[in-house]
Amino acid sequence: MTVATHDSTRLEAIPRPRSVFQRNLNLVRELSITNFKLKYTGSALGYVWSLVKPLMLFGVMYLVFSILLKAGKNTFDFPVQLLVAIVAWTFFTEATTTAMNAIAGNGDLIRKAYFPRWILIAASTTSALLTFAINTALVVLVTFATGNLDLSWLSLLAPLYYLELILLVLGLSMLLSSLFVFFRDLGHIWEILSLVLFYVSAVVFPFKTVYDYSKKLADIAGLNPIAQIITDLRHVLVSSTKLPSMASLIGPLAFIPILISVAVFLVGFAVFTRLTPRFAESL
Amino acid sequence: MNPVVEVSHLRKRFRLPLDKSTTLKYRVTHWRSSSRYRDLIALRDISFDVPPGQFLGIAGPNGCGKSTLLKVLCRIYKADAGSARVNGEFSAFLELGVGFNPELTARENIFLGGAVLGLTRAQLRDKVDEVLAFAELEDFAEQKLKNFSSGMQVRLAFSVAILAQTDLLVMDEVLAVGDASFQEKCFDAFSRYKREGKTIVLVSHDLGSLEEYCDRVILLNRGEIIADGPAVEVTSAYHRMIAEHALATERDSPTELSRGDPSQWGSRAIEFASVSLTDANGQRSHRFDTGGPMTLEMQILVHRNVGEFVCGMAIRRADGLLLAGTNTFMDHVKLSSDAPGRMISVCYAIDSLPLLAGGYTVQVALEDVTGSHSYDHADPAANFHINAMGAHVGMLEMHGRWQVAHDQDVPSSDAVRQTAG
């Protein structure tokens, strides 16, 4: 028998799911949906803002670097290269800056409730990924419509590079969020570092420019995982024939940035696990 | 049967940094000096077990380590030594509405708060309307939490908090919330847990509710268990402890207010020179009897002529609960300052104290007639103790009378049934 009206004087408790993994996954989902919702709540344009930012960045960068400075004049389809890079870069900065506050900004949850603390990092990264997914879908749609999308079998490698980017982002997020609890000036430090990274990561110019200028410099600059990820994404997504991969430019050294990404993840994880017991007392 | 909670030789200390360095810059520029800490021992060697179905209360003065103990049990803090184990599923109500977000609607907050408790969206979907009904908020499901009154927020939070089925409930004084009718609902839920034989650990200041609900009470003081046993025995030990403490402070501190006391504030245009309590013979005392007289004597020193002013007093229980208070303005007594340098003497005489045994404090204040400017304020300005005598329980002597009548006819049970039918 079903009762149409609820008895307002009694509330039966429900058992939790047995699987702890299922509970944690559910909490990640709820927290990331909340983060995503809150970010755009109360603004008339809502999610559109998440598109405006990278589009604006793209517009300005295109104007300055492609048209005024002719940074991509010797390369193939520079605007699409720029789009791919800016979407990836926006995800990187957004994910790391929001994650930095994921622990310190949730003091109430940490002091009053128990759940594995990595959930907060997973949630903040997931909400940045949501924005990233929307942006990527839009870029694919636009480039497909204009006929600039040059997909090949090699394009199937793109998810692997995105995975490398996510690994790097997660590692940095764990590192930054746990250290930020103890060092509050890390926010400013990271802001400056991000600015430097933006210009050394070949976002606004093809990495080939560095290579043509000095092979030695390319060997050093190519070790930066973001430069490698962006260069390789351009190689597999924009044109596998006309744009070089990192490996074709710096040779076997191209493995190092991948190793660095994995190492950053491991170090981030180690630092995070070590500092976790001190969060509740320090916030 | 295995105990639900096993705590053995638990120790917890907090390291409080003496130089607060929260920047990397500071650590880089002061890398040579190792950080200095002050250790605060919150729990020293705590051991106890809680068998299934027991309702355990934890009591103790502020800073005794109750909350720390609860947080170690809930795995929020990590023990420094020893162990605290919970066998089975537990729910912690350290605060109501943990995880709630003011920008979300009531419905969204149920999903969020439920997720923090470990419940999934699929489980909660069928339950949302029931929760809203229990919280008496059916008409506000799509309203943002920030637009709710604090009472509404508490009702929603409590309704979500009791959603998860668990073997153990851990609670930190969250029950004294909401309006009277909702409080009744909370206590119903609470009694139901007890009937269902759930294991509950409750931390509370309120000795009355500990006596009412708990099978056993643990009394903590300075991080140590000083009493552990049946509720009534331990709460009376706690009463004794408060009384002894009051006596100790009586010996230590003179009645005269010491200047620079942090409990005192105000502009001091006029100020209390002394505050004292006197008994029937006009002698200063800290011990009084229920039903006996007590007079609060205040000497007010005038530094600057402020014109008309108000003198107020209040009596609090040792734990801070306001019991009574009044001032000269409410009681239509006119007070005004004379020339600077003069002393004004003000007394508040109580003929018959309605308080029962326990420790109490007196708060005094001097303000302007609008109540917006404080000249002097001291809390506590004095403390006193009511001697234990008589068998009445609680806080107040009600001076009530029992009346019994024997000569009434009782309708037979048949007659009752007939009228009922």
Interface residues (C-beta under 8 A of the other chain):
Chain A: H6 D7 S8 T9 R10 L11 E12 A13 I14 P15 R16 P17 Q22 R23 N26 L27 R29 E30 L31 T34 K37 L38 T41 G42 D108 L109 I110 R111 K112 A113 Y114 F115 F182 F183 R184 D185 L186 I189 P277 A280 E281
Chain B: F14 T22 T23 L24 K25 R27 K71 C74 R75 I76 Y77 K78 E89 A92 L94 E95 V98 G99 N101 E103 L104 E108 F111 L112 A115 V116 L117 G118 L119 T120 R121 Q123 K127 D129 E130 V131 A133 F134 E136 S159 I162 L163 A164 Q165 T166 K185 D188 A189
